[in-house]
């Protein structure tokens, strides 16, 4: 047994030993943390999976990078998939979709027109809801009523923005006018302004052309945003298509028409007008200077993509792929199509087709 004099010495030695051991453990954990197990902090994977029907999580509408090229896109299904909708998408269907088909021959896209209805965004969404399309193309957002109709059928709709475009206001090339304000455009199409003299032009009756409100997203967007919900005036002359409107406009010095900028700006027989939110700060939908009709088709006006992307041009909107969220192969096809357009290759091709890349 240790004597009383030895006890304090033993206790002191024990404390020194414990201190050295604790210090060594602290040094080891500080400098060799990779050898110690890590606690689950809940941050192993911060990426959120795609929302699926019935989860209660809203589907993401934000554009994301899908890779550099079409071949980088994963989960592209094989099969024949009907799609359609907005007439504004025609340049993409013409210039982009065939290259998708060439790269991915198993992913067959079949454009499907409406039966007994004019083509357009609203018609495409109705066809999607009625199971006539795998996915649709729209130049306007989904309406609340359409969301509700999808819910009644047991699924949800998702809209994925893939491009930006502008609306152009076109007149006859001979009309001498520097531009129009948004208020002046509204007054013309609601019937308040009926002569070009009222907006600084010649003494000439105005003939506004338009497709009908039920015909597509462009008309709906125009009414809701430029006319602030007011109906088209009784002075409006209705046309079936933009092609018909542009042909009529080319023969009518007092005519005016609105449509997707890629459909209007390069045309030889009409003149796109600069537009101002207010005052005289006019922004053209084309890159200046304006190419005169006499130089066309050797030269054509080019889209003012910078103004569309920055928002300085007053009439811009997004273009959407509308996808049915029901867990089917059609949903997979719609998601794949949107992802293909969001690749660097897809965005470059969208720009060449006359639209503005969204990312």
C-alpha positions as CSV (number, residue, x, y, z in Angstrom):
1,X,0.0,0.0,0.0
2,X,1.3,3.5,-0.8
3,X,2.1,5.8,2.0
4,X,0.2,9.1,2.6
5,X,3.2,11.0,1.2
6,X,3.0,9.0,-2.1
7,X,-0.7,9.6,-2.7
8,X,-0.5,13.2,-3.9
9,X,2.4,12.2,-6.2
10,X,0.3,9.4,-7.8
11,X,-2.7,11.7,-8.3
12,X,-0.5,14.3,-9.9
13,X,1.0,11.8,-12.2
14,X,-2.4,10.5,-13.2
15,X,-3.6,13.9,-14.0
16,X,-0.5,14.7,-16.2
17,X,-1.0,11.4,-18.1
18,X,-4.7,12.1,-18.7
19,X,-3.9,15.6,-19.9
20,X,-1.3,14.4,-22.4
21,X,-3.6,11.7,-23.7
22,X,-6.4,14.2,-24.2
23,X,-4.1,16.7,-25.9
24,X,-2.9,14.0,-28.3
25,X,-6.4,13.0,-29.2
26,X,-7.3,16.7,-29.9
27,X,-4.2,17.1,-32.1
28,X,-5.0,13.8,-34.0
29,X,-8.6,14.7,-34.6
30,X,-7.7,18.2,-35.8
31,X,-5.0,17.1,-38.2
32,X,-6.4,13.8,-39.3
33,X,-10.1,14.4,-39.5
34,X,-10.4,12.2,-42.6
35,X,-9.7,9.2,-40.4
36,X,-12.7,9.9,-38.1
37,X,-16.4,9.1,-39.0
38,X,-18.5,12.1,-40.2
39,X,-21.8,12.8,-38.7
40,X,-24.9,13.1,-41.0
41,X,-25.5,16.8,-41.3
42,X,-28.4,16.3,-43.7
43,X,-26.5,17.8,-46.6
44,X,-25.2,14.8,-48.5
45,X,-27.3,15.7,-51.5
46,X,-28.9,19.1,-52.0
47,X,-30.3,18.4,-55.4
48,X,-34.1,18.0,-55.5
49,X,-35.7,15.3,-57.6
50,X,-38.3,16.0,-60.2
51,X,-41.7,16.3,-58.7
52,X,-44.0,13.4,-59.3
53,X,-47.8,13.3,-59.3
54,X,-49.3,13.1,-55.8
55,X,-46.2,14.3,-53.9
56,X,-47.7,17.7,-53.1
57,X,-44.5,19.4,-54.3
58,X,-45.0,21.9,-57.1
59,X,-43.2,21.0,-60.3
60,X,-40.2,23.2,-61.1
61,X,-40.6,25.6,-64.0
62,X,-37.1,27.1,-63.9
63,X,-34.9,26.5,-67.0
64,X,-31.7,24.5,-66.2
65,X,-28.8,23.4,-68.2
66,X,-29.3,20.0,-69.8
67,X,-25.8,19.5,-71.2
68,X,-23.8,20.7,-74.2
69,X,-25.5,18.7,-76.9
70,X,-28.5,16.5,-77.7
71,X,-26.5,13.3,-77.0
72,X,-25.9,14.5,-73.4
73,X,-29.6,14.3,-72.6
74,X,-30.5,11.2,-70.6
75,X,-33.8,9.2,-70.5
76,X,-34.9,10.0,-74.0
77,X,-37.7,7.5,-74.8
78,X,-38.1,5.6,-78.0
79,X,-41.4,5.7,-79.8
80,X,-43.7,8.0,-81.8
81,X,-44.9,11.0,-79.9
82,X,-47.6,13.4,-81.1
83,X,-47.0,17.1,-80.3
84,X,-48.2,20.5,-81.5
85,X,-49.8,23.7,-80.4
86,X,-48.6,27.3,-80.8
87,X,-48.1,28.5,-84.4
88,X,-45.3,30.7,-83.0
89,X,-43.3,27.5,-82.6
90,X,-43.3,26.9,-86.4
91,X,-39.6,28.0,-86.9
92,X,-38.5,25.6,-84.2
93,X,-40.4,22.8,-85.6
94,X,-38.9,23.6,-89.0
95,X,-35.3,24.3,-88.0
96,X,-34.6,22.5,-84.7
97,X,-36.8,19.4,-84.4
98,X,-35.4,17.7,-87.6
99,X,-31.9,17.9,-86.1
100,X,-33.2,16.3,-82.9
101,X,-34.7,13.5,-85.1
102,X,-31.4,13.0,-86.9
103,X,-29.4,12.8,-83.7
104,X,-32.0,10.6,-81.9
105,X,-33.8,8.6,-84.6
106,X,-35.6,6.5,-82.0
107,X,-37.3,9.6,-80.6
108,X,-39.9,10.2,-83.3
109,X,-41.8,13.5,-83.2
110,X,-45.1,13.7,-85.1
111,X,-46.6,17.1,-85.5
112,X,-50.4,16.8,-85.1
113,X,-52.9,19.5,-86.2
114,X,-56.1,20.1,-84.5
115,X,-59.3,18.6,-86.0
116,X,-62.0,21.3,-86.6
117,X,-60.0,23.9,-84.7
118,X,-57.4,26.5,-85.6
119,X,-53.9,25.7,-84.3
120,X,-52.6,27.6,-81.3
121,X,-51.4,27.4,-77.7
122,X,-54.9,27.0,-76.3
123,X,-55.8,24.3,-78.8
124,X,-52.6,22.4,-78.1
125,X,-53.2,22.4,-74.3
126,X,-56.8,21.2,-74.9
127,X,-55.5,18.4,-77.1
128,X,-52.9,17.5,-74.4
129,X,-55.7,17.4,-71.8
130,X,-57.8,15.2,-74.1
131,X,-54.9,12.7,-74.6
132,X,-54.3,13.6,-78.2
133,X,-50.8,14.9,-77.7
134,X,-47.8,13.6,-75.7
135,X,-46.8,17.2,-74.9
136,X,-47.6,20.6,-76.3
137,X,-45.9,23.9,-77.3
138,X,-47.2,27.2,-76.0
139,X,-46.5,30.8,-76.3
140,X,-48.3,31.7,-73.1
141,X,-48.4,30.4,-69.6
142,X,-50.9,27.7,-68.4
143,X,-54.2,29.2,-67.3
144,X,-55.7,28.4,-63.9
145,X,-58.7,26.8,-65.6
146,X,-56.3,24.4,-67.5
147,X,-54.5,23.5,-64.2
148,X,-57.9,22.7,-62.7
149,X,-58.9,20.6,-65.7
150,X,-55.7,18.6,-65.3
151,X,-56.3,18.1,-61.6
152,X,-59.9,16.8,-62.3
153,X,-58.3,14.2,-64.5
154,X,-55.9,13.1,-61.8
155,X,-52.6,14.7,-62.7
156,X,-50.9,18.1,-63.1
157,X,-49.5,20.2,-65.9
158,X,-46.0,21.6,-65.9
159,X,-44.7,24.4,-68.0
160,X,-41.0,24.6,-68.9
161,X,-39.7,27.9,-70.4
162,X,-37.2,27.2,-73.2
163,X,-37.0,30.5,-75.2
164,X,-37.8,34.2,-75.3
165,X,-39.5,36.0,-78.1
166,X,-41.1,39.3,-78.9
167,X,-44.3,40.4,-80.6
168,X,-43.8,42.7,-83.6
169,X,-46.3,45.3,-84.9
170,X,-46.3,45.5,-88.6
171,X,-47.7,48.0,-91.1
172,X,-47.5,48.7,-94.8
173,X,-44.0,49.7,-96.0
174,X,-45.3,53.0,-97.3
175,X,-46.8,54.2,-94.0
176,X,-44.7,57.1,-92.7
177,X,-44.7,56.9,-88.9
178,X,-41.8,56.6,-86.5
179,X,-43.4,54.1,-84.2
180,X,-46.3,53.5,-81.7
181,X,-46.6,53.5,-78.0
182,X,-48.3,50.7,-76.2
183,X,-51.2,53.0,-75.4
184,X,-51.6,53.9,-79.1
185,X,-51.6,50.2,-80.1
186,X,-54.3,49.5,-77.5
187,X,-56.4,52.4,-78.7
188,X,-56.2,51.1,-82.3
189,X,-57.2,47.6,-81.5
190,X,-60.1,48.6,-79.1
191,X,-61.5,51.0,-81.7
192,X,-60.7,54.3,-80.0
193,X,-58.2,55.3,-82.7
194,X,-59.5,54.8,-86.3
195,X,-57.3,57.0,-88.5
196,X,-53.5,57.2,-88.8
197,X,-53.7,60.9,-88.5
198,X,-54.6,60.5,-84.8
199,X,-51.1,59.1,-84.1
200,X,-49.0,61.3,-86.3
201,X,-49.5,59.5,-89.6
202,X,-51.3,60.4,-92.8
203,X,-55.0,61.0,-93.2
204,X,-55.8,57.3,-93.8
205,X,-58.3,54.9,-92.2
206,X,-56.7,52.2,-90.0
207,X,-57.5,48.5,-90.7
208,X,-56.4,46.4,-87.7
209,X,-56.0,42.7,-88.6
210,X,-56.1,40.0,-86.0
211,X,-56.7,36.3,-85.5
212,X,-59.6,35.5,-83.2
213,X,-59.1,35.3,-79.5
214,X,-59.8,31.5,-79.5
215,X,-57.1,30.9,-82.1
216,X,-53.9,30.9,-80.1
217,X,-51.6,32.1,-77.3
218,X,-50.4,35.2,-79.3
219,X,-53.9,36.7,-79.5
220,X,-54.6,35.8,-75.8
221,X,-51.3,37.4,-74.8
222,X,-52.0,40.5,-76.8
223,X,-55.5,40.9,-75.3
224,X,-54.4,40.3,-71.8
225,X,-51.2,42.3,-71.8
226,X,-51.5,45.0,-74.4
227,X,-55.3,45.6,-74.3
228,X,-55.3,45.1,-70.5
229,X,-58.1,42.6,-70.9
230,X,-60.4,44.7,-73.1
231,X,-61.9,42.9,-76.1
232,X,-60.9,43.5,-79.6
233,X,-62.8,46.4,-81.2
234,X,-65.5,46.1,-83.8
235,X,-63.1,47.8,-86.3
236,X,-60.9,44.6,-86.3
237,X,-60.8,42.5,-89.5
238,X,-60.3,38.8,-88.6
239,X,-57.9,36.5,-90.5
240,X,-57.4,32.8,-90.3
241,X,-53.6,32.9,-90.1
242,X,-50.5,35.2,-90.0
243,X,-49.8,34.3,-93.6
244,X,-53.2,35.6,-94.6
245,X,-52.8,38.7,-92.5
246,X,-49.4,39.6,-94.0
247,X,-50.7,39.1,-97.5
248,X,-53.6,41.5,-96.8
249,X,-51.3,43.9,-95.0
250,X,-49.0,44.1,-98.1
251,X,-51.9,45.3,-100.2
252,X,-53.4,47.7,-97.6
253,X,-51.5,51.0,-96.9
254,X,-53.7,51.6,-93.8
255,X,-53.4,48.1,-92.3
256,X,-51.7,47.0,-89.1
257,X,-51.1,43.5,-87.7
258,X,-49.2,41.9,-84.7
259,X,-47.5,38.5,-84.6
260,X,-44.4,36.7,-83.3
261,X,-41.4,38.8,-84.3
262,X,-39.6,35.9,-86.2
263,X,-42.7,35.7,-88.4
264,X,-42.8,39.4,-89.1
265,X,-39.3,41.0,-88.9
266,X,-37.7,39.2,-91.9
267,X,-40.7,39.7,-94.2
268,X,-40.1,41.8,-97.4
269,X,-43.6,43.2,-98.0
270,X,-44.4,44.7,-94.5
271,X,-42.6,47.0,-92.1
272,X,-42.1,46.2,-88.4
273,X,-42.6,49.3,-86.2
274,X,-40.5,50.5,-83.3
275,X,-42.5,50.4,-80.0
276,X,-42.3,52.6,-76.9
277,X,-43.7,52.0,-73.5
278,X,-44.4,55.7,-73.3
279,X,-43.1,58.9,-74.8
280,X,-40.8,58.8,-77.8
281,X,-38.3,56.2,-76.6
282,X,-39.0,53.8,-79.4
283,X,-37.2,50.4,-79.5
284,X,-37.2,48.5,-82.8
285,X,-37.8,44.7,-82.9
286,X,-35.1,44.6,-85.6
287,X,-31.4,45.6,-85.6
288,X,-31.0,49.1,-87.0
289,X,-31.0,50.4,-89.6
290,X,-34.2,49.2,-91.2
291,X,-33.6,47.3,-94.4
292,X,-35.9,48.9,-97.1
293,X,-38.3,46.6,-98.9
294,X,-36.4,47.4,-102.2
295,X,-33.3,45.6,-100.8
296,X,-35.3,42.4,-99.8
297,X,-34.9,39.5,-100.2
298,X,-31.2,40.1,-100.9
299,X,-31.1,41.7,-97.4
300,X,-33.5,41.0,-94.6
301,X,-34.1,42.7,-91.3
302,X,-32.6,40.8,-88.4
303,X,-34.2,40.3,-84.9
304,X,-33.1,42.7,-82.2
305,X,-32.3,39.8,-79.8
306,X,-30.4,42.0,-77.3
307,X,-33.5,44.1,-76.8
308,X,-35.7,41.1,-76.4
309,X,-33.3,39.5,-73.8
310,X,-32.8,42.7,-71.8
311,X,-36.5,43.5,-71.8
312,X,-35.9,47.0,-73.3
313,X,-38.2,46.1,-76.1
314,X,-41.7,46.4,-74.6
315,X,-43.5,43.3,-75.9
316,X,-41.7,40.1,-74.9
317,X,-42.7,36.7,-73.5
318,X,-41.5,33.2,-72.8
319,X,-42.2,30.1,-74.8
320,X,-43.1,26.9,-72.9
321,X,-43.1,23.2,-73.3
322,X,-46.3,21.9,-71.6
323,X,-45.9,18.5,-69.9
324,X,-48.5,16.2,-68.4
325,X,-47.3,15.1,-65.0
326,X,-48.8,11.6,-64.8
327,X,-45.8,9.3,-64.7
328,X,-46.3,8.0,-68.2
329,X,-43.9,7.7,-71.2
330,X,-45.6,10.8,-72.6
331,X,-44.3,12.7,-69.5
332,X,-40.9,11.3,-70.2
333,X,-41.1,12.4,-73.8
334,X,-42.1,16.0,-72.9
335,X,-39.3,16.3,-70.3
336,X,-36.8,14.9,-72.8
337,X,-37.9,17.4,-75.5
338,X,-37.6,20.3,-73.0
339,X,-34.2,19.2,-71.9
340,X,-33.0,18.8,-75.5
341,X,-34.0,22.4,-76.2
342,X,-32.2,23.6,-73.1
343,X,-28.9,22.1,-74.1
344,X,-26.3,24.5,-75.4
345,X,-26.9,23.0,-78.9
346,X,-30.6,23.4,-78.6
347,X,-30.3,27.0,-77.4
348,X,-28.0,27.9,-80.2
349,X,-30.4,26.4,-82.7
350,X,-33.3,28.3,-81.1
351,X,-31.3,31.5,-81.7
352,X,-30.8,30.6,-85.3
353,X,-34.5,30.0,-85.7
354,X,-35.2,33.6,-84.7
355,X,-35.7,33.4,-81.0
356,X,-33.7,34.4,-77.9
357,X,-32.0,31.8,-75.8
358,X,-33.3,31.7,-72.2
359,X,-30.0,30.8,-70.6
